[in-house]
Amino acid sequence: VQLQASGGGLVQAGGSLRLSCKVRGTNFSIYTVGWYRQTPGKQRELVATISSGGATNYADSVKGRFTISRDNARRTVYLQMNSLKPEDTAAYYCSLGSGQYWGQGTLVTVSS
């Protein structure tokens, strides 16, 4: 199983980014998939998840600003991030199966 995350970068506060995570090597559609983030010295934290049926769950800190979605035909999960804040700066990781498999991470930096 391989997860390839992309879309990170440097953005000013208030800006937007869209992260993508392409999954290969398994039946993507049956899994819950999610995005997590981590900053140096801190534990990895949940950002958002989406179930096989499309039910979503968000961390309180991103509700109303981030949107997770999935395209089963493309085996890809997305994270649309709007109204970004400096505290959103982190390495973002996609996960398949609630932590069963992980991607390599993509860095998001939000400047003030």
N, C-alpha and C positions, 0 to 999 in steps of 0.2 A: 504494500500500500504506500502510495506517495501523495503528499500534499504539497502543492507549490503555491506559496503566497506571493502576492505582488501588489503594487499600488501605493506603497508608503512613500514618504518624502517630506520635504520642508514646506510648511505653509504658515501664513500669518494667522494670528488669532482672528476668529470669525470666519475663516475660510472653510473649505470643504475638501475632502478626499474620498475616494472610493477604493476600498481594498477588495481584492479578489483572491480566491483560493480554489485552485483546480485540483480535483482528486482523481487519482488513477489507481487501478488495481483492485477495486472492490465494487460491490453494488451500492453506489452512493445513495440511491433514493431511500434506502431503508434505515439510514442512520440519522440520528440527531447530529447536527454540526454546529460549531460555535466559534466565536472569537474570544480570545483572552489577551491580556496585556501584562507586561512586566517592566518595572523600572529597576535599576541597580539597587541591590540591597533590600528589595521588597519581594513578597511572594507574588506569584502569578495570580491575577484576579480575573474573574469572569466579566466579560463585556456584554455578550449577547449570545443566545442560542436559538436555533430553529429546529423543530422536530420534523420527522418524516411527513407529518400531516400538516405542517406549516404553522404550528403554534410557536409563538415567539416569547422570549424572556429576556429582560434587560436589567443591567445594573442600574440602580437608582441614579447614579452619577451621569448616565448617558441617556436616560429616558427623555424622549422628545427631541433629541438631537441626532441620535444614531438610528439607522434602520438596517436590520439584517434581512437578507432574502436569499433564495436559492433557485437555481435553474437545474433541475434534474437531468434534462436533456444534454446540458453542457457539463454536468458533474461539477458544478461550481457554486460556491457560496460567496456572497458579497456582503460588505459592510459599508454602507453609505454614512459618512460622518460629516455632519454639518455643524455650524457654529462652534468650531473647534476652539478649545481653550489650552493655554500652556500646560495645564495639569493633565491633558490628554497625551502629552509626550510620553512615548513608551515604545517598546518592541511589541508588535501585535502578532499573535500566533493563532492560526486556525487549528481546529481540533475536530476529529471525527469520532463519534461514539462516546461523547462526554469524557474525553481524555484518553481514549484507547489508542488513538494515533494523533501525531502532531506534525505540523508543518515547520519550516525552518525559521519563520519569523520575518516580519518586515517592519522597518523602523519608521515611526511617525514622529516628527518634530514640529511643535507648534511654537512659533516665536511670538513674543508679546509686543 
